Amino acid sequence: MNQKITCFFLKKAALLCLFFFGITIQINAQRTVEKLNHGLIAIRLNTNQVYVGWRMLGTEPTDVSYNLYCDNVKIAESPFTTSTNYTHNTAANGVYSVRPIINGTEVSDSETATVWANQYLDIAMQIPPGGTNVDGSYTYNVNDCSVGDVDGDGQYEIFVKWDPSNSKDNSQPGFTGNVYIDCYRLDGTRLWRIDLGKNIRAGAHYTQFMVYDLDSDGKAEMACRTADGTIDGTGVVIGDALADYRNPNGSKTSTSTYGAVISGPEFLTVFNGLTGKAMASTNYLPARGTVSSWGDSYGGRSERFVAAVAYLDGSKPSLVMGRGYYTRLVRVAWDWRNNTLSQRWIFDSAASGNSAVAGMGNHQMTVGDVDGDGKDEIFNGSSGIDDDGTKLYANTLGHGDALHMTDMDPDRPGLEIWQCLEEPAKYKTNGLVFLDAQTGTTLWGMPANTDVGRCNAADIDPRYKGYECFGSAGIKDASGVTTTTNYLMDCKGNLISNKKPSQNFSIWWDADLNRELLDSNKIDKWDYLNGKTSNMLTATGYSSNNTTKATPCLSADLFGDWREEVIFRKDDNSSIRIYTTKIPTTNRLYTLMHDTQYRTAIAWQNSAYNQPPHPGYYLGVDMAPQTQPNIMTTDVTLATDDFSNASSSANAVLYPNPASQTFTIMASGKFTYTIHNLTGQKVGSGEGENQTEVGSIAPSAGVYIITVKSEKGTSTIKLVKE
């Protein structure tokens, strides 16, 4: 019998056996993710040692190993099979690269890394000029950040939101300055600036900017709410440049519509991540409609926005834009495909059958696949929306300020949620609740009858398997006196201690699998034996954001191994600083950015009340061995030109000389160039002025993309080396 036919019948027979025995198999599509480089970093530890760390990519098999090179000489301890970091005993500041070994074959070099003098990278900021409006003068502060690879080179760029010093909560009257969003390379080059204009008010609840490769072409986009007068990164105005919908009437000292923007058109715009150009705009949904339909007359409820990114089809990411959570709650899913923005679905608590969801939202959303079908569900707080836009559940517990979802209890199937609640009239008994994420059912909770404002969940105590859940809950007696109790619980609901650590943010920082605490400009370790924290890092001269929330600009796995980096702003806003760990670890995990629940959490981290990211699996002490993520990357097309001396724009020309194996770049003024192979790996770079001759470009024949950046723009040219 033909071998293929035999194989077919064997597979069919196996499936029939599984069917008859009541066993089902869930085969999910691969999710498309960024094609990252190895995030290689090198840090001087002391006179005689250099710490080196790199990513284990989700596209690499679990048995991948790595050869590490310094100045093209292989490190003697290579190959590395159980870690993705190394402490090199050397006084020299060499140039490092790493080469994966897959199925016994060493593949091409990673990007290179030079040695940092410190465990941080400073990126200079270009502060927007302050201004003056009818309420006085204002200046600008770095606020939330996000990341995306805008050019497909495998390295992240940093997106920075600038808030004016007169930004407002929805309940506060007053005019604000404009909000700006910048994009910077890690070397400090600013690629563009978007001015959201006078008709987008400044404050934590108005602008949620989603950075992600939304069309899976290998390059990130940025999407957010815009309005008449928004200016894109190329200087083009969206809508009517002269329109002004700010309300000049009302009280300046108490809640009113003075300075609010509660009329006029709103748009959802998708911007090109590399240029800041507005590629498409459509009417923003959920639409405002009548302000009073959201529960008040001044826009305190209608102008509450949240946003997220989710894999709703199980394969490619979608935008989820939200409006409202105290009363009416509306979420709209959008797809960005083939340069077209299309609506996938709309969920409205005012629609038939959805009324139970009204008021069941937080100041944020979280995203994850809780039913194992490969598609993400959306969680508003006390309600969930299925991947198809239908109601998943509403558990009647009401509004809350903090929301955490991951596999907190690895002994039970599925994901769990740890949440604090604000409205005793709705939550009735427990102000801190541990929920089954798929059903919203309370598994256990801690009593309260007050507004519980904050909580956190992380594996911080190795004596207990699973996450620890912590927060403070108040009980107000009949005379109005409130007694507040601290709770540190294990994931089964057992009290560990009435001492708890800070509860704003978490970060994986040191060598073990426990998580550390991130609060204000500090990283602390929980001393579980003595019930106190010990400081590991304080970013002196650098600040957190969002007042009492004390959140970083961003916390994410940006480079190095699987541990996380944190971004703080300098006190004078002249720069941001990215801190990375320099602590060796023998724990080897895939980069967190190739876990899509974690990666989408980085996208929505800037939404309203920022929350720390969590992966879609249990990461902690006694975790199960990792399996390779079910993901795929997109091959990035860096250029489409044939080899003909022609460039994609007029600012640079390439003249190859096959005889000498060199080529000449001609451009106007000063320029930089980078060389990539067709897998997206950087194999060379340099700079020049007017023209420069470049020597041997690669160790072997092949096709290479030369990217030239000058004051006049960017050119890409394809070069074939025989």
ABEGO torsion letter per residue (X at the ends): XBAAAAAAAAAAAAAAAAAAAGBBBBBBBBBBBBBBBAGBBBBBABAABBBBBBBBBAABBAABBBBBBBGGBBBAAOBBAABABBBBBBABBBBBBBBBBBGGBBBBBBBBBBBBABABBBBBBBBBBBBBBAAEBBBBBBBBBBBBBAAGAGBBBBBBBBBBAABBBAABBEBBBBBBBBBBBAAGBBABBBBAEAABBBEAAABBBBBBBAAGAGBBBBBBBBBBGBBBAAGBBBEBAABBABBABEBAABBBABGBBABEBBBBBBBBAAAGBBABBBBBOBBAEBAAAAGBAAGAAAABBBBBBBBAAGABBBBBBBBEAABBBBBBBBBBBGGBBBBABBBBAABBGAAAABGABBABBBBEBAAGAGBBBBBAGABBBBAAGBBABBAGAEBBABBBBBBABAABBEBBBBBBBABAAAAGABABBBBBAAAGBBABBBBBABBBABBBBBBABAABBEBBBBEBBBBBBAAGBBBBBBBBBBAAGBBABABBBBAABBBBABABABBBBBBEABBBBBBAAAGBBBBABBBBGBBBBGEAAGBBABBBBABEBABBBBBBBBAAGABBBBBBBABBBABBBBBAAABAAAAAAAAAAABEBBBBBBBABBBEBGBBBBBBBBBBBBBBBABABBBAGBBABAABBBBBBAAAGBBBBBBBEBBBBBBBBAAGBBABBEBBBGBBBBBBABABBEBBBBBBBBAAEBBBBBBBBX
